[in-house]
Amino acid sequence: MNSILTADLVGLDKIINSDPVAITFFIGYMAMFASAVFFFAERNSVDGKWKLSLLVSGLITGIAAVHYYYMRDFYLETGTSPTAFRYVDWTLTVPLMCVEFYLLTKPFGAKGSTLTKLILASLLMLVTGYIGETSGIDNNIFWGVVSTVGYLYIVYEVFAGDVAKLAKDSNSPALGRAMFLLKIFITLGWSIYPIGYMVLPGNLLSGVFDVSSIDLFYNLADAINKIGFGLVIYSVAVAETAKNRKAVA
Ligand SMILES: *C/C=C(C)/C=C/C=C(C)/C=C/C1=C(C)CCCC1(C)C
């Protein structure tokens, strides 16, 4: 009887029987999809340079929506974590988030080399994180530490490196506000990922949480960082657009 159930029916069954991981894949997919539509549609209501920022937010959530569609199916079919899909998603969307940081500071003189450094650091973080998740119990702490070096470099750039210096010299209240929030996302929002990673067998939090909760951490963090950060940029864009239009009128 079970063999005739498609992934979708199995999925509905699991969701009805409240499998929290399945539920967050399902909600994550819907939320990413709706956010992408929202960011694309709202491009028309903001001024020039912000249109590109909203386009990038739409791409980030749109790419995530497609991956969540497949990750949800993979999880429902196999009951295991869709690690490879997860890292393909991040390898596309994290560099795009670096582009978001760059676009915020570009009007104040950010250089392409800053963007390159951020992207290289994020690739180091993700490639070594993937090796750690797939290389087994003995090595995941080592690769997690290497990955954290890439993460800490990005934190450094935003708090004390090029990005921070440009924001400081800009004297722009709007950028100041965006930077304040960006720092919260990078430190608190992004730190949820390494906590999820530490649930892996052999790592520091293994046994404290069920191993399937790794996907709960990642799904929660993705919603906060992809949708939440997109909304923050959106609110700054709307406020700046209104201010400019008032100044012109
Ligand atoms: C939209 C996706 C985002 C913002 C993903 C961010 C991912 C991280 C900040 C991952 C960080 C990791 C570490 C710092 C160490 C352990 C391995 C990772 C890859 C989970």
The ligand as an SDF file (V2000), in Angstrom:
LIG
                    3D

 20 20  0  0  0  0  0  0  0  0999 V2000
   21.6470   31.7680    2.8020 C   0  0  0  0  0  0  0  0  0  0  0  0
   22.6790   31.0030    3.3970 C   0  0  0  0  0  0  0  0  0  0  0  0
   23.5950   31.4650    4.2980 C   0  0  0  0  0  0  0  0  0  0  0  0
   23.6260   32.8850    4.7650 C   0  0  0  0  0  0  0  0  0  0  0  0
   24.5420   30.5040    4.8000 C   0  0  0  0  0  0  0  0  0  0  0  0
   25.5150   30.7510    5.6710 C   0  0  0  0  0  0  0  0  0  0  0  0
   26.3280   29.6890    6.1380 C   0  0  0  0  0  0  0  0  0  0  0  0
   27.2760   29.7640    7.1200 C   0  0  0  0  0  0  0  0  0  0  0  0
   27.5830   31.0520    7.8100 C   0  0  0  0  0  0  0  0  0  0  0  0
   27.9650   28.5410    7.4780 C   0  0  0  0  0  0  0  0  0  0  0  0
   28.9670   28.4490    8.3540 C   0  0  0  0  0  0  0  0  0  0  0  0
   29.6980   27.2480    8.7960 C   0  0  0  0  0  0  0  0  0  0  0  0
   30.6780   27.4500    9.7530 C   0  0  0  0  0  0  0  0  0  0  0  0
   31.0660   28.8230   10.2300 C   0  0  0  0  0  0  0  0  0  0  0  0
   31.4410   26.3250   10.3610 C   0  0  0  0  0  0  0  0  0  0  0  0
   30.8160   24.9890   10.1460 C   0  0  0  0  0  0  0  0  0  0  0  0
   30.3940   24.7920    8.7450 C   0  0  0  0  0  0  0  0  0  0  0  0
   29.3930   25.8380    8.2470 C   0  0  0  0  0  0  0  0  0  0  0  0
   29.5270   25.8120    6.7230 C   0  0  0  0  0  0  0  0  0  0  0  0
   27.9920   25.3840    8.6550 C   0  0  0  0  0  0  0  0  0  0  0  0
  1  2  1  0
  2  3  2  0
  3  4  1  0
  3  5  1  0
  5  6  2  0
  6  7  1  0
  7  8  2  0
  8  9  1  0
  8 10  1  0
 10 11  2  0
 11 12  1  0
 12 13  2  0
 12 18  1  0
 13 14  1  0
 13 15  1  0
 15 16  1  0
 16 17  1  0
 17 18  1  0
 18 19  1  0
 18 20  1  0
M  END
$$$$
